[in-house]
Amino acid sequence: MEHINKRAAAGKTKRRPPVRKTAKTDWKEKIMHGVFFMAAFTSILSLLLIVIFIFTNGLPMMFEYGLTDFIFGTTWNRTTFGLLPMITGSILVTLGAVGLGVPIGVMTAVFMAEFCPKRLYAFLKPAVNLMAGIPSIVYGFFALRIIVPQIRAIFGGPGNSMLAAILLLTIMILPTVISLSEVAIRSVPRSYFSGSMALGASHERSIFSVVVPAAKSGIFSSIVLGVGRAIGETMAVVMVAGNQPLMPRGLTEGVRTLTTNIVMEMAYASGQHRDALVATGVVLFVFIMIINTTFLIMKTREAK
């Protein structure tokens, strides 16, 4: 008994006293708080400056030209500015890419998180990360030399088309969807899977009926980022879309998106033409905000 008491007393004497904040510690913390505040303030200020620049330069032209004529007009040239063909092209290309890319990306993430052998995973994971780091222009060159000739051979025509842009963007959004969806699936507590298996569910049913629904918030976020990547992509789409400022007439016909409309004509635009391109940026910004807000509302409702 005495031996136990001595050990307890010794243990008490070895306990470290609580760390007290000194003036030097407080000084360091205040500096780091200031650094973090400046970083956050710089980010917000940058966003505000971009918004102010775009809207102050684009909105006057839109109201001067006529908001309805600008948004719903179907003719675009150096004197007539109708943006509906580019809006429609952006929507169709984005929906096509998301419709193909999201199921493939989510299923790949499920495979990598739950079914993939370790040796194969050691190859797949770096490959997905490498895809995320490939420059857009390289994707565009790949599509120009591989996808476009195949479309030309199968369907005829020039090959530069809406279908080529959709297939290209499908490939480009895969790394984002796969990586974030895999992280979301792996973050689900393993007790969910174990409990489902204990109740008699099969391995596949436990994953697709329990684990994947539990990870839907993270998977939903990956879809949002995939949509943003698809609608905001420019240089790669310029190389394969055909870039015709006309209403889309089919998958094998050329199309122009909002981003490609800006980059193709800004170099030589001036006067009202240049203001119209800036106003295109306003429409694109509002368009992206509407999409993100819609997804946020849907995600909030699902969380409730």
C-alpha positions in Angstrom: 0.0 0.0 0.0 2.8 2.4 0.8 4.5 1.5 -2.5 1.3 2.4 -4.4 1.1 5.7 -2.5 4.7 6.5 -3.3 4.1 5.9 -7.0 1.0 8.0 -6.9 2.9 10.8 -5.2 5.7 10.5 -7.7 3.2 10.7 -10.6 1.7 13.8 -9.1 5.1 15.5 -8.9 5.9 14.7 -12.5 2.8 16.5 -13.9 3.7 19.6 -15.8 2.2 22.8 -14.7 -0.2 24.5 -17.1 1.5 26.8 -19.6 1.1 30.4 -18.8 0.9 33.0 -21.5 3.7 35.5 -21.3 3.9 38.9 -22.9 6.0 37.4 -25.7 3.4 34.7 -26.4 0.6 37.3 -26.6 2.7 39.4 -28.9 3.3 36.5 -31.3 -0.4 35.6 -31.3 -1.4 39.2 -32.1 1.0 39.2 -35.0 -0.4 35.9 -36.4 -3.9 37.2 -35.9 -3.0 40.2 -37.9 -1.4 38.1 -40.7 -4.5 35.9 -41.0 -6.8 38.9 -41.0 -4.8 40.6 -43.8 -4.9 37.4 -45.8 -8.7 37.1 -45.5 -9.1 40.9 -46.1 -7.0 40.7 -49.2 -9.0 37.9 -50.6 -12.3 39.7 -50.0 -10.9 43.0 -51.3 -9.7 41.3 -54.5 -13.2 39.8 -55.1 -14.8 43.2 -54.5 -12.5 45.0 -56.9 -13.2 42.4 -59.6 -16.9 42.7 -59.1 -16.8 46.5 -59.1 -14.6 46.6 -62.3 -16.9 44.2 -64.2 -20.2 45.7 -63.2 -19.2 49.4 -63.6 -17.9 48.7 -67.1 -20.5 46.2 -68.2 -23.8 47.4 -66.8 -23.9 50.8 -68.5 -23.5 49.2 -71.9 -26.2 46.6 -71.2 -28.8 49.3 -70.2 -27.7 51.6 -73.1 -28.0 48.8 -75.7 -31.1 47.3 -74.1 -31.0 44.6 -71.6 -33.6 42.4 -73.4 -31.9 42.8 -76.8 -28.5 42.0 -75.3 -29.6 38.9 -73.4 -32.1 37.5 -75.8 -30.7 38.7 -79.1 -29.5 35.9 -81.5 -27.1 37.9 -83.7 -23.6 38.7 -82.7 -21.1 40.8 -84.7 -19.1 44.0 -84.3 -22.2 46.2 -84.2 -25.0 43.9 -83.1 -24.7 42.2 -79.7 -27.1 39.3 -79.0 -25.8 37.0 -76.3 -28.4 34.2 -76.4 -26.4 31.8 -78.7 -23.5 31.9 -76.3 -25.7 31.5 -73.2 -27.4 28.5 -74.7 -24.1 27.1 -75.8 -22.6 27.4 -72.3 -25.7 25.7 -70.7 -25.7 22.8 -73.2 -22.0 22.1 -73.0 -22.0 22.3 -69.2 -25.0 20.1 -68.8 -23.5 17.5 -71.3 -20.2 17.5 -69.5 -21.7 17.2 -66.0 -24.2 14.5 -67.2 -21.3 12.3 -68.5 -18.6 13.3 -66.0 -20.4 13.1 -62.7 -21.6 9.5 -62.9 -18.2 8.3 -64.1 -16.4 10.3 -61.5 -18.5 9.2 -58.6 -18.4 5.6 -59.6 -14.6 5.8 -59.9 -14.4 7.4 -56.5 -16.5 4.6 -55.0 -14.3 2.0 -56.6 -11.1 3.6 -55.4 -12.4 4.0 -51.8 -14.1 0.7 -51.4 -13.1 -1.9 -54.0 -9.7 -1.0 -55.5 -6.8 -3.3 -54.7 -3.9 -1.6 -53.0 -1.5 -2.2 -55.8 -3.9 -0.7 -58.4 -4.7 2.2 -56.0 -1.0 3.0 -55.8 -1.2 3.7 -59.5 -4.7 5.2 -59.8 -4.4 7.9 -57.1 -1.2 9.5 -58.5 -2.8 9.3 -62.0 -5.9 11.2 -60.9 -3.7 13.8 -59.2 -1.6 14.2 -62.3 -4.8 14.7 -64.4 -5.7 17.6 -62.1 -2.4 19.3 -62.8 -2.3 19.0 -66.5 -2.7 22.5 -68.2 -5.9 23.2 -70.0 -4.1 23.9 -73.3 -2.7 20.3 -73.2 -6.2 18.9 -72.8 -7.3 21.1 -75.8 -4.4 19.9 -77.9 -5.3 16.2 -77.0 -8.9 16.8 -78.0 -7.9 18.5 -81.2 -5.7 15.6 -82.3 -7.8 12.7 -81.0 -11.4 13.5 -80.3 -12.1 15.9 -83.2 -10.8 13.6 -85.9 -12.8 10.7 -84.5 -16.0 12.8 -84.5 -15.2 13.9 -88.1 -14.7 10.2 -89.2 -17.9 9.0 -87.5 -20.4 11.8 -88.0 -18.8 13.8 -90.8 -18.5 17.5 -90.8 -15.5 19.5 -89.5 -15.4 17.6 -86.1 -15.1 20.9 -84.1 -18.4 20.7 -82.5 -20.5 20.8 -79.3 -19.9 17.1 -78.9 -16.1 17.6 -78.9 -16.4 20.3 -76.3 -18.7 18.1 -74.1 -16.3 15.1 -74.3 -13.3 17.3 -73.6 -14.9 19.0 -70.5 -16.1 15.6 -69.3 -12.4 14.5 -69.1 -11.3 17.7 -67.5 -13.8 17.7 -64.6 -13.1 14.0 -63.7 -10.1 14.7 -61.4 -12.1 17.2 -59.3 -15.2 14.9 -59.0 -13.1 11.8 -58.3 -10.8 13.3 -55.7 -13.4 15.2 -53.6 -15.9 12.3 -53.8 -13.3 9.8 -52.7 -12.4 12.1 -49.7 -16.1 12.4 -48.8 -16.6 8.6 -49.0 -13.5 7.9 -46.9 -14.6 10.4 -44.2 -17.8 8.4 -43.5 -17.3 6.6 -40.1 -16.6 2.9 -40.7 -19.2 2.0 -38.1 -21.9 2.8 -40.7 -20.6 0.1 -43.0 -20.0 -2.3 -40.1 -23.5 -1.8 -38.8 -25.0 -2.4 -42.2 -23.0 -5.6 -42.6 -24.0 -6.8 -39.2 -27.7 -6.3 -40.1 -27.3 -8.7 -43.0 -26.8 -6.3 -45.9 -24.3 -7.3 -48.6 -21.0 -5.5 -49.2 -22.3 -3.6 -52.2 -25.6 -2.8 -50.7 -23.9 -1.4 -47.6 -21.8 0.9 -49.7 -24.4 2.2 -52.1 -27.3 2.3 -49.6 -25.4 3.5 -46.5 -21.9 4.9 -47.1 -22.6 6.8 -50.3 -25.7 8.5 -49.1 -23.9 9.5 -45.9 -21.2 11.1 -48.1 -23.7 13.0 -50.3 -22.7 16.4 -48.9 -19.1 16.0 -50.0 -20.1 14.5 -53.3 -22.5 17.4 -53.9 -19.6 19.8 -53.3 -17.5 18.0 -55.9 -20.3 18.3 -58.4 -20.5 22.1 -57.8 -16.8 22.5 -58.4 -17.1 20.3 -61.5 -19.8 22.6 -62.9 -17.7 25.6 -62.1 -14.7 24.0 -64.0 -16.9 23.2 -67.0 -18.6 26.5 -67.4 -15.4 28.5 -66.8 -13.1 26.6 -69.1 -11.9 28.7 -72.1 -8.7 27.8 -73.9 -9.3 24.1 -74.3 -12.9 24.8 -75.5 -11.7 27.4 -78.0 -9.7 24.7 -79.8 -12.5 22.2 -80.3 -15.9 23.9 -80.1 -16.1 25.4 -83.6 -16.8 28.9 -82.1 -19.7 29.9 -84.3 -21.8 32.7 -82.7 -25.0 30.9 -83.8 -27.8 29.2 -81.9 -26.7 25.5 -81.3 -28.2 23.3 -84.1 -26.9 19.9 -83.0 -24.2 17.9 -81.2 -22.0 17.8 -84.4 -22.3 21.5 -85.1 -20.1 24.3 -83.9 -21.0 26.2 -80.7 -19.6 29.2 -78.9 -19.7 29.7 -75.1 -19.6 32.8 -73.0 -15.9 32.4 -72.1 -14.7 31.7 -75.6 -16.7 34.7 -76.9 -14.7 37.0 -74.6 -11.3 35.5 -75.3 -11.7 35.4 -79.1 -12.6 39.0 -79.6 -11.1 41.0 -76.8 -7.8 41.4 -78.5 -9.1 43.6 -81.3 -12.3 44.9 -79.7 -12.8 48.6 -79.1 -15.6 51.0 -78.1 -19.0 49.5 -77.7 -17.7 46.2 -78.9 -15.3 46.0 -76.0 -17.9 47.1 -73.6 -20.2 44.3 -74.9 -17.5 41.8 -74.1 -17.1 43.1 -70.6 -20.9 42.9 -70.3 -20.6 39.3 -71.3 -18.4 38.8 -68.3 -21.2 40.3 -66.2 -23.6 37.8 -67.5 -21.2 34.9 -66.9 -20.6 36.1 -63.4 -24.3 36.3 -62.6 -24.8 33.0 -64.3 -22.2 31.3 -62.0 -23.6 33.0 -58.9 -27.1 31.7 -59.8 -25.7 28.1 -60.2 -23.8 28.2 -56.9 -26.7 29.7 -55.0 -29.0 27.1 -56.4 -26.7 24.3 -55.4 -26.2 25.9 -51.9 -30.0 26.1 -51.3 -30.4 22.4 -52.4 -27.6 21.3 -50.2 -29.0 23.3 -47.2 -32.4 21.7 -47.7 -30.9 18.2 -47.8 -29.0 18.9 -44.6 -32.2 19.7 -42.8 
